[in-house]
Amino acid sequence: MTETVIDAGDDDTRAARETVEQERSEIREFVKGLSADDIKSGNWFTKLCS
């Protein structure tokens, strides 16, 4: 497997990383708000769409 080194000083890379981290944070909050019943019944999908 080849490793790719990303220049952490690149402004575009830094902005992209911040965007990804923000979206990951939003997803975590969404998942935390789901109940077991939401997951079992499929209501999580309706909540995701809204």
Backbone as CSV, one residue per row, in Angstrom:
resi,resn,N_x,N_y,N_z,CA_x,CA_y,CA_z,C_x,C_y,C_z
1,MET,0.844,-1.165,0.000,0.000,0.000,0.000,0.899,1.240,0.000
2,THR,0.526,2.229,-0.768,1.286,3.457,-0.861,0.688,4.512,0.052
3,GLU,1.543,5.175,0.822,1.068,6.244,1.684,1.182,7.565,0.952
4,THR,0.156,8.394,1.115,0.168,9.710,0.504,0.397,10.739,1.600
5,VAL,1.386,11.573,1.411,1.678,12.617,2.384,0.975,13.880,1.933
6,ILE,0.194,14.462,2.838,-0.531,15.685,2.526,0.141,16.835,3.253
7,ASP,0.425,17.887,2.530,1.039,19.071,3.112,0.004,19.773,3.983
8,ALA,0.189,19.715,5.282,-0.776,20.299,6.220,-0.793,21.822,6.150
9,GLY,0.184,22.408,5.506,0.250,23.855,5.413,-0.558,24.426,4.264
10,ASP,-1.034,23.591,3.378,-1.801,24.042,2.230,-3.160,24.555,2.690
11,ASP,-3.511,25.784,2.311,-4.774,26.386,2.743,-5.985,25.600,2.271
12,ASP,-5.950,25.096,1.041,-7.076,24.307,0.525,-7.245,23.019,1.322
13,THR,-6.133,22.387,1.647,-6.176,21.153,2.428,-6.717,21.433,3.818
14,ARG,-6.260,22.495,4.427,-6.709,22.854,5.768,-8.207,23.157,5.767
15,ALA,-8.678,23.896,4.773,-10.103,24.230,4.673,-10.929,22.971,4.441
16,ALA,-10.434,22.064,3.630,-11.149,20.814,3.365,-11.228,19.976,4.631
17,ARG,-10.149,19.906,5.387,-10.145,19.147,6.645,-11.151,19.741,7.632
18,GLU,-11.197,21.058,7.723,-12.146,21.710,8.627,-13.581,21.416,8.213
19,THR,-13.843,21.426,6.918,-15.184,21.120,6.419,-15.576,19.693,6.757
20,VAL,-14.666,18.760,6.547,-14.942,17.360,6.848,-15.184,17.176,8.342
21,GLU,-14.382,17.803,9.174,-14.561,17.680,10.625,-15.893,18.268,11.069
22,GLN,-16.303,19.368,10.461,-17.590,19.978,10.802,-18.738,19.043,10.413
23,GLU,-18.663,18.459,9.236,-19.702,17.539,8.787,-19.733,16.279,9.652
24,ARG,-18.573,15.781,10.047,-18.521,14.619,10.938,-19.166,14.941,12.279
25,SER,-18.930,16.143,12.762,-19.528,16.567,14.021,-21.050,16.622,13.919
26,GLU,-21.555,17.141,12.813,-23.007,17.205,12.596,-23.608,15.794,12.528
27,ILE,-22.915,14.878,11.885,-23.397,13.499,11.779,-23.431,12.852,13.160
28,ARG,-22.368,13.088,13.959,-22.341,12.532,15.322,-23.526,13.036,16.137
29,GLU,-23.824,14.320,16.051,-24.949,14.888,16.790,-26.269,14.284,16.319
30,PHE,-26.412,14.080,15.024,-27.623,13.461,14.484,-27.795,12.057,15.049
31,VAL,-26.728,11.276,15.034,-26.793,9.898,15.507,-27.089,9.851,17.006
32,LYS,-26.503,10.779,17.770,-26.764,10.825,19.209,-28.240,11.074,19.496
33,GLY,-28.923,11.786,18.619,-30.326,12.109,18.810,-31.283,10.994,18.423
34,LEU,-30.771,9.914,17.855,-31.622,8.795,17.450,-31.848,7.838,18.613
35,SER,-33.037,7.286,18.671,-33.330,6.256,19.670,-33.207,4.885,19.020
36,ALA,-33.193,3.858,19.852,-33.143,2.491,19.333,-34.377,2.211,18.479
37,ASP,-35.531,2.754,18.894,-36.760,2.565,18.114,-36.657,3.227,16.742
38,ASP,-36.017,4.398,16.675,-35.814,5.073,15.383,-35.022,4.175,14.442
39,ILE,-34.015,3.542,14.972,-33.157,2.689,14.146,-33.900,1.424,13.724
40,LYS,-34.572,0.791,14.667,-35.293,-0.451,14.365,-36.422,-0.240,13.366
41,SER,-37.135,0.872,13.510,-38.309,1.109,12.672,-37.961,1.731,11.320
42,GLY,-36.753,2.257,11.199,-36.372,2.930,9.964,-36.690,4.418,9.968
43,ASN,-37.198,4.919,11.109,-37.518,6.349,11.205,-36.286,7.236,11.117
44,TRP,-35.103,6.660,11.318,-33.882,7.439,11.204,-33.753,8.023,9.806
45,PHE,-34.243,7.275,8.808,-34.120,7.739,7.427,-35.020,8.951,7.193
46,THR,-36.217,8.916,7.738,-37.133,10.061,7.619,-36.534,11.278,8.292
47,LYS,-35.944,11.082,9.465,-35.305,12.189,10.183,-34.111,12.723,9.393
48,LEU,-33.374,11.840,8.772,-32.219,12.253,7.977,-32.659,13.107,6.799
49,CYS,-33.774,12.728,6.171,-34.255,13.454,4.996,-34.813,14.834,5.367
50,SER,-35.252,14.975,6.603,-35.830,16.277,6.996,-34.827,17.216,7.524
